[in-house]
Amino acid sequence: MGNISSIIKAIQDIMRKDVGINGDAQRIEQMVWMFFLKILDDREAELELIEDDYQSPLPEKLRWRNWAGDREGMTGDELMEFVQSKLFPALQSQELLKSPRREQAQVIQRIFADANNFMKRGTLMRQVINKINEIDFNNSGDWHTFGGIYEQILKDLQSAGNSGEFYTPRAVTKFIVNRVDPKLDEVVFDPACGTGGFLTCAIDHKRDNYIKTSRNNEELARTIRGVEKKPLPFMLCTTNMILHGIDTPRHINLDNTLSYPYKDYTEKDHVDVIITNPPFGGIEEDGIETNFPADLKTRETADLFIAVIIRRLRKHGRAAVVLPDGFLFGEGVKKTLKEKLLKECNLHTIVRLPNTVFAPYTGIKTNILFFTKGEPTKDVWFYEHPLPNGVKAYNKTKPMEFDEFKPEIDWWGDEADGFKTRVETPQAWRVSADELAANNYNFDLKNPHEDEQVSHDPDQLLVNYGIAQNDIQTLRDQLKVILSDALSGDRP
């Protein structure tokens, strides 16, 4: 397979010639449903080798191999007629649910309920199909490069004006899953799962550490759960699940987690592990805040998610959540939530990330909050993650790498013994819950070892330069006064 970026670019260039597609958003949606059907077909080819009696959830004529697999197959008006009049109506129809694989058919129907075919020219669609067919998703090399497709699509989502949908770097998701360490039988939930980055990382972690038999794989599928409210990321997440061996991702739902009344959550809704990077900086639609009690009512998305996360964790359940600096020092509902975290959970660690981790999507400084529900917090450890030596900022060509977290992992210790091996370092320090409460629940604390380090942040250097210039000017003024007084005293 060729370079993934070049394949995506070639597909986009073909689509730009089609009069039916207007802008990046439509191009992306068109690509995603086509990739979904190709990935599903490649996965079915593998299942047919494993299972003697495998039956597809799709009628034969609708399977990718039978209408799109032949480079010299349908094209022009014939292809457009098939897609518009047969493929889409059938995939959106209740008739699909009569399939022998009803649950998988339901997943496909949900995918296509909000999908659209924007292309108008069958010859151009055939060119796109042939480019997609260059990828074999049963080939390990091609399979692993699908992450590149996601990154490319997410970058395009940004230019299409879709706020809040930025890619969480693999280094961050892998570090979070590594530290939370979800076991095979533990339910892992992402309430704002986007394209499924955290969930697929959890799948890989469980497979690498806990999968021993085929029955374990069935257990794995049952324990991976997510909710995404936007159709396009939902489609990508479902596709990602299939690529990662979850053939019937029935626990990935197209919905808004925040639309469910807070008080209605019961023990059956509790989960073992929540890992997420909820949308922040966004405002929820009118009425959503009425699902929450008076002291938690707000329309700020990230705050509402934190309330739900605390509510839905079972006793001794673990969570890791990416949040912006604004949450750490915020007042109002943010203060209420921080108090709630300290009283109802053990907020044992806050990892403070450099402000370019999410470049180029956003420059907002972020933090990872790690907490366990059921016991109040005694102490919070802060760990300020430094930029690597010689790196002034992360960017597209120099992203954060998982290996950079090795110092944190080596330092981490064990929650079971209260992290007794942890020690303060130039990056790590401890603050008691009582101190944080006395500080009006402001968690945005300065590193007490900061004076021992040299900052290379340009903004901070400019501030330091300004302070130094003011000090110099003050000394000059004082010297002028002293000299003036001295000269005046020498006069007869």
matplotlib code that plots the C-alpha trace (Angstrom):
import matplotlib.pyplot as plt

x = [0.0, 1.2, 1.6, -1.7, -1.7, -1.2, -4.1, -6.4, -5.2, -5.9, -9.4, -10.1, -8.8, -11.1, -14.1, -13.3, -14.2, -17.7, -20.4, -22.4, -19.8, -19.5, -16.7, -14.6, -17.5, -19.3, -16.0, -15.2, -18.7, -18.5, -15.1, -16.1, -19.1, -17.2, -14.2, -16.7, -18.1, -14.6, -13.4, -16.5, -15.9, -12.2, -13.2, -15.8, -13.2, -11.2, -14.2, -15.1, -11.7, -12.2, -15.9, -17.2, -20.8, -20.2, -23.1, -22.9, -25.4, -25.7, -27.5, -24.9, -25.6, -24.9, -21.5, -18.6, -16.9, -19.9, -20.5, -17.2, -14.5, -13.9, -11.8, -13.6, -17.0, -20.0, -19.3, -21.1, -24.9, -25.2, -23.1, -25.0, -28.3, -27.2, -25.9, -28.9, -31.7, -30.6, -27.6, -28.7, -32.4, -31.5, -29.0, -31.4, -34.4, -35.9, -35.7, -32.0, -32.8, -34.2, -30.5, -29.3, -26.8, -29.4, -27.2, -24.5, -27.2, -28.5, -25.0, -24.9, -28.4, -27.4, -24.3, -26.3, -29.3, -27.6, -25.2, -25.5, -24.1, -23.2, -21.4, -23.3, -20.8, -20.4, -17.1, -15.6, -17.1, -15.5, -12.1, -12.5, -13.5, -10.5, -8.2, -9.9, -9.4, -5.6, -5.9, -6.2, -7.4, -6.5, -2.8, -1.2, 0.8, -2.3, -4.4, -2.0, -1.9, -5.6, -4.7, -3.2, -6.5, -8.2, -5.6, -5.9, -9.7, -9.6, -7.3, -9.8, -12.6, -10.8, -10.7, -14.4, -15.2, -16.1, -15.2, -14.2, -13.2, -9.5, -7.3, -6.0, -2.3, -1.6, 1.1, -1.5, -4.1, -1.5, -0.1, -3.6, -4.5, -1.2, -1.7, -5.3, -4.6, -8.1, -8.4, -10.1, -13.5, -13.6, -16.1, -14.3, -16.5, -15.8, -18.8, -17.5, -15.7, -15.3, -13.5, -12.7, -9.0, -9.2, -11.4, -9.1, -6.1, -8.0, -8.7, -5.0, -4.0, -6.4, -5.2, -1.6, -1.9, -5.0, -6.4, -5.6, -8.5, -11.2, -13.8, -11.7, -12.3, -16.1, -15.6, -13.5, -16.3, -18.8, -16.6, -15.9, -18.5, -18.8, -21.2, -20.7, -23.4, -22.2, -22.9, -19.5, -17.2, -19.7, -19.3, -15.5, -15.6, -17.8, -15.4, -12.5, -14.1, -14.6, -11.0, -10.0, -11.9, -15.2, -17.4, -20.6, -19.9, -23.4, -22.1, -21.1, -24.1, -25.0, -26.4, -25.6, -24.4, -25.5, -29.1, -29.8, -31.1, -28.3, -30.6, -31.8, -28.4, -28.5, -26.1, -26.6, -25.1, -21.9, -18.7, -15.2, -13.1, -13.8, -11.1, -12.0, -11.1, -14.5, -15.1, -14.1, -14.7, -18.2, -21.7, -24.5, -27.9, -30.7, -32.3, -29.4, -28.5, -32.0, -30.9, -28.5, -29.1, -29.1, -25.5, -24.2, -26.3, -24.2, -24.1, -20.3, -19.8, -16.6, -18.1, -21.2, -19.1, -17.1, -20.3, -21.5, -18.1, -18.1, -21.7, -21.2, -18.1, -18.7, -17.1, -13.3, -13.8, -11.0, -11.0, -8.5, -9.8, -8.1, -9.2, -8.1, -6.4, -9.6, -11.1, -8.3, -8.8, -12.4, -15.1, -18.9, -19.8, -16.1, -15.4, -18.3, -17.0, -13.5, -14.9, -16.9, -13.8, -11.9, -14.7, -16.1, -12.9, -9.2, -7.8, -4.4, -2.6, -2.7, -0.3, 0.2, 0.9, 2.8, 0.5, 1.5, 0.5, -2.6, -1.0, -2.1, -5.7, -5.5, -2.8, -4.9, -2.8, -4.3, -4.1, -4.8, -6.8, -6.5, -9.0, -10.6, -14.1, -15.1, -12.5, -11.8, -8.6, -5.8, -3.1, -2.9, 0.3, 1.1, 3.5, 4.6, 5.5, 8.4, 9.2, 12.0, 15.5, 16.0, 12.3, 10.7, 7.2, 5.3, 4.1, 3.0, 6.5, 7.5, 4.5, 4.6, 6.0, 4.9, 8.5, 8.5, 6.2, 8.8, 9.9, 6.2, 5.7, 8.9, 7.9, 4.2, 4.1, 1.0, -2.3, -2.8, -0.1, -1.0, 1.8, 4.3, 7.3, 6.6, 9.1, 9.2, 11.3, 11.8, 8.7, 6.6, 5.2, 2.4, -0.4, -2.9, -6.6, -6.9, -4.5, -6.5, -9.8, -8.2, -7.0, -10.7, -10.3, -7.9, -5.8, -3.8, -0.7, 2.8, 5.5, 7.4, 10.6, 10.2, 12.9, 15.4, 14.7, 15.4, 12.3, 12.6, 9.0, 9.2, 6.2, 7.8, 11.2, 9.5, 7.8, 11.1, 12.9, 10.3, 10.7, 14.4, 14.2, 11.9, 14.3, 17.2, 15.2, 14.4, 18.1, 19.0, 16.4, 17.7, 21.2, 20.2, 18.7, 21.8, 24.1, 21.9, 21.9, 25.6, 26.3, 23.9, 25.7, 29.1, 27.9, 29.1]
y = [0.0, 3.5, 6.3, 6.8, 10.5, 10.3, 7.9, 10.2, 13.2, 11.3, 10.5, 14.1, 15.3, 13.0, 14.1, 17.8, 17.2, 15.9, 18.6, 16.9, 17.4, 20.8, 21.3, 19.2, 18.0, 16.3, 14.8, 13.4, 11.8, 10.3, 8.8, 7.4, 5.3, 3.9, 3.0, 1.3, -1.0, -1.9, -2.6, -4.7, -6.7, -7.3, -8.4, -10.8, -12.4, -13.2, -14.5, -16.8, -18.5, -18.9, -19.9, -22.7, -21.5, -17.7, -15.7, -12.1, -9.6, -8.2, -9.6, -10.9, -8.1, -5.4, -6.7, -4.5, -7.3, -7.8, -4.2, -2.5, -5.1, -5.4, -2.5, -2.9, -3.3, -1.0, 2.7, 5.7, 5.9, 2.2, 2.6, 5.8, 4.1, 1.1, 3.3, 5.7, 3.3, 0.0, 0.2, 3.1, 2.2, -1.4, -0.5, 2.0, -0.4, -2.5, -5.4, -5.6, -6.7, -10.0, -11.0, -14.1, -11.8, -9.4, -7.6, -6.9, -5.8, -3.3, -1.8, -1.3, 0.2, 2.7, 3.6, 4.4, 6.0, 9.4, 8.7, 10.4, 9.8, 13.2, 12.1, 12.6, 11.1, 7.4, 7.5, 9.6, 7.2, 4.3, 6.1, 6.6, 2.9, 1.8, 3.9, 2.4, -1.1, -0.5, -1.0, -4.5, -4.2, -7.9, -7.0, -6.1, -3.2, -1.7, -2.4, -0.4, 2.5, 3.1, 5.3, 7.6, 7.7, 8.9, 11.5, 12.8, 12.9, 14.7, 17.3, 17.8, 18.0, 21.0, 22.8, 21.9, 23.9, 21.1, 22.3, 20.0, 17.1, 17.0, 13.9, 12.8, 11.9, 8.2, 8.9, 10.4, 7.6, 4.9, 6.5, 6.8, 3.2, 2.0, 3.7, 2.8, -0.8, -2.1, -5.8, -8.3, -8.4, -4.7, -2.5, 0.4, 3.3, 6.5, 8.9, 11.1, 8.5, 10.4, 8.1, 5.5, 6.3, 5.5, 2.4, 0.9, 1.5, -0.3, -3.2, -3.5, -3.3, -6.1, -8.3, -7.7, -8.5, -10.5, -12.4, -16.1, -17.9, -17.2, -17.0, -14.1, -12.3, -12.5, -11.1, -8.3, -7.3, -7.1, -4.8, -2.0, 0.7, 4.2, 7.0, 9.6, 12.2, 13.2, 10.8, 11.1, 10.3, 7.6, 6.0, 6.2, 4.7, 1.8, 1.2, 1.3, -1.3, -3.7, -3.2, -4.1, -7.4, -6.2, -7.5, -6.5, -3.2, -3.0, -1.2, 1.9, 4.2, 7.3, 9.5, 12.4, 11.1, 14.4, 14.0, 11.3, 12.6, 12.6, 11.3, 8.3, 6.6, 3.5, 0.8, -1.0, 2.0, 1.9, 0.9, -0.1, 2.3, 5.6, 7.1, 10.1, 13.5, 15.2, 18.2, 21.4, 25.0, 24.1, 25.0, 22.5, 23.1, 24.7, 22.2, 19.8, 21.5, 20.6, 17.0, 17.9, 18.9, 22.6, 22.7, 21.2, 23.1, 24.6, 24.5, 24.0, 20.6, 19.4, 20.3, 18.2, 15.3, 15.3, 15.2, 12.2, 10.4, 10.7, 9.5, 6.5, 5.1, 2.1, 2.0, 1.5, 2.3, 4.2, 7.2, 9.3, 12.4, 15.1, 18.6, 22.2, 24.4, 26.4, 23.6, 23.7, 27.3, 27.8, 28.9, 28.2, 24.7, 23.9, 24.5, 22.3, 19.5, 19.8, 19.6, 16.6, 14.9, 15.4, 14.1, 11.2, 10.1, 9.7, 12.3, 10.9, 12.3, 15.3, 15.2, 18.7, 18.6, 21.2, 23.5, 22.2, 18.5, 19.0, 21.0, 21.9, 21.5, 23.7, 25.4, 25.2, 23.8, 20.5, 18.1, 14.5, 13.8, 10.3, 9.3, 6.3, 6.5, 5.5, 7.0, 10.7, 12.3, 12.8, 14.1, 15.0, 14.5, 16.9, 15.9, 18.5, 16.8, 18.6, 19.0, 16.7, 18.2, 20.3, 20.5, 24.0, 22.8, 19.8, 20.1, 17.9, 16.8, 16.4, 15.0, 13.7, 10.2, 7.5, 6.9, 10.4, 9.2, 6.6, 8.9, 9.2, 5.4, 4.7, 7.2, 6.1, 3.4, 1.5, 2.9, -0.2, 0.9, 4.6, 5.3, 5.1, 4.9, 8.3, 11.0, 14.7, 15.6, 18.8, 17.7, 16.1, 17.5, 16.7, 18.9, 17.8, 17.9, 20.2, 22.7, 22.6, 23.2, 26.1, 27.5, 27.7, 24.5, 26.2, 23.3, 25.5, 25.5, 26.6, 24.0, 24.7, 23.5, 25.9, 28.2, 25.4, 25.0, 27.2, 27.9, 28.1, 29.1, 32.3, 33.9, 33.3, 34.6, 37.8, 38.2, 37.6, 40.0, 42.7, 42.1, 42.4, 45.6, 47.1, 46.1, 47.7, 50.9, 51.0, 50.7, 53.5, 55.8, 55.0, 55.6, 59.0, 60.0, 59.0, 60.8, 63.9, 64.0, 63.4, 66.3, 68.6, 67.8, 68.8, 72.3, 75.2]
z = [0.0, -0.7, 1.7, 3.6, 3.3, -0.5, -0.8, 1.2, -0.8, -4.1, -3.0, -1.9, -5.3, -7.1, -5.0, -5.6, -9.2, -8.3, -8.4, -5.7, -3.0, -1.3, 1.1, 3.5, 5.7, 2.8, 1.5, 4.9, 5.3, 1.8, 2.6, 5.9, 4.8, 1.9, 4.1, 6.5, 3.9, 2.7, 6.2, 7.0, 3.8, 4.6, 8.1, 6.7, 4.4, 7.5, 9.4, 6.5, 6.9, 10.7, 10.8, 8.6, 8.8, 8.6, 7.2, 6.3, 7.8, 4.3, 1.3, -1.2, -3.8, -1.1, 0.0, -1.1, -3.0, -5.2, -6.3, -5.7, -5.7, -9.4, -10.8, -14.1, -12.5, -12.3, -13.1, -14.5, -14.3, -13.5, -10.3, -9.2, -9.8, -7.7, -4.8, -4.7, -5.4, -4.0, -1.6, 0.7, 0.8, 1.7, 4.4, 6.0, 5.8, 8.6, 6.2, 7.0, 10.5, 9.2, 8.6, 10.5, 12.2, 13.4, 16.0, 13.4, 10.9, 13.6, 13.9, 10.1, 10.0, 12.7, 10.8, 7.6, 9.3, 9.1, 6.2, 2.8, -0.7, -2.0, -5.2, -8.5, -11.0, -11.1, -13.0, -10.2, -7.6, -9.4, -9.2, -5.5, -4.9, -6.8, -4.6, -1.5, -2.8, -2.7, 1.0, 2.4, 6.0, 6.7, 6.0, 9.3, 7.7, 6.1, 9.3, 11.5, 9.1, 9.5, 12.5, 9.8, 8.1, 11.3, 11.9, 8.4, 8.6, 12.0, 10.6, 7.8, 10.4, 11.9, 8.6, 8.1, 11.2, 13.5, 17.0, 19.8, 17.7, 18.0, 18.1, 21.5, 20.8, 21.0, 23.6, 26.0, 25.4, 25.9, 29.0, 30.5, 29.8, 31.0, 34.3, 34.8, 33.7, 32.9, 33.6, 31.3, 33.1, 33.9, 31.9, 30.2, 29.3, 27.4, 27.6, 24.8, 22.7, 19.5, 17.0, 19.7, 20.5, 24.2, 23.7, 21.0, 23.3, 26.1, 23.7, 22.8, 26.4, 27.4, 24.5, 25.3, 29.0, 29.8, 26.7, 26.8, 25.0, 22.4, 25.3, 26.6, 23.3, 23.9, 27.4, 25.9, 23.5, 26.3, 28.4, 25.8, 25.9, 24.5, 23.6, 20.9, 19.9, 16.4, 13.5, 11.8, 14.7, 15.8, 12.3, 12.6, 16.1, 15.0, 12.1, 14.5, 16.8, 13.8, 12.8, 16.4, 16.3, 17.9, 15.1, 16.7, 18.6, 20.1, 23.1, 21.1, 21.0, 19.0, 21.7, 24.1, 27.5, 29.0, 27.9, 30.5, 33.9, 36.5, 39.3, 37.2, 37.2, 39.3, 40.3, 37.0, 35.2, 37.2, 35.5, 36.5, 34.4, 32.7, 30.4, 28.3, 26.9, 27.0, 24.8, 26.6, 25.8, 24.5, 25.6, 25.7, 24.1, 26.1, 28.5, 29.0, 32.3, 33.7, 33.8, 36.7, 40.3, 41.2, 42.5, 39.3, 36.8, 34.0, 30.2, 30.1, 28.6, 30.4, 33.8, 33.1, 32.0, 35.2, 37.2, 35.2, 35.5, 39.3, 39.3, 37.1, 38.6, 40.9, 44.3, 43.8, 40.1, 38.4, 36.1, 34.1, 32.5, 30.3, 31.3, 30.6, 33.1, 33.5, 35.5, 38.0, 39.0, 38.1, 40.5, 40.7, 39.5, 38.9, 42.6, 43.6, 41.4, 42.8, 46.3, 45.3, 43.8, 47.0, 49.3, 47.2, 45.4, 45.9, 43.5, 43.8, 40.8, 38.4, 35.5, 34.1, 30.3, 28.2, 26.3, 22.9, 23.4, 21.3, 18.6, 15.9, 17.1, 20.2, 22.3, 25.5, 28.4, 29.7, 32.6, 33.3, 36.5, 37.9, 40.7, 42.3, 43.7, 47.2, 49.6, 50.3, 49.1, 51.6, 49.3, 45.7, 43.8, 41.0, 38.2, 35.7, 32.5, 30.9, 27.2, 26.1, 26.0, 22.9, 22.1, 22.5, 21.5, 20.1, 16.6, 13.6, 12.9, 16.5, 18.5, 22.0, 22.3, 24.8, 25.9, 27.4, 30.1, 31.4, 34.3, 35.4, 35.1, 37.0, 39.7, 39.9, 42.6, 43.7, 44.8, 47.0, 49.4, 49.1, 46.7, 49.5, 47.1, 45.6, 46.4, 45.5, 42.5, 40.4, 38.5, 41.4, 44.6, 47.0, 48.4, 51.1, 50.5, 53.5, 51.9, 48.6, 50.5, 52.4, 49.0, 48.0, 45.9, 43.5, 42.0, 39.7, 41.8, 40.9, 41.0, 44.3, 42.6, 39.7, 40.9, 40.6, 36.9, 33.9, 31.8, 28.1, 27.4, 25.2, 26.9, 30.4, 29.2, 28.0, 31.4, 33.2, 30.9, 31.6, 35.4, 35.1, 33.1, 35.7, 38.5, 36.6, 36.1, 39.8, 40.7, 38.2, 39.7, 43.2, 42.1, 40.6, 43.9, 45.8, 43.4, 43.4, 47.2, 47.4, 44.9, 46.7, 50.0, 48.5, 47.6, 49.8]

ax = plt.figure().add_subplot(projection="3d")
ax.plot(x, y, z, "-o")
ax.set_aspect("equal")
plt.show()
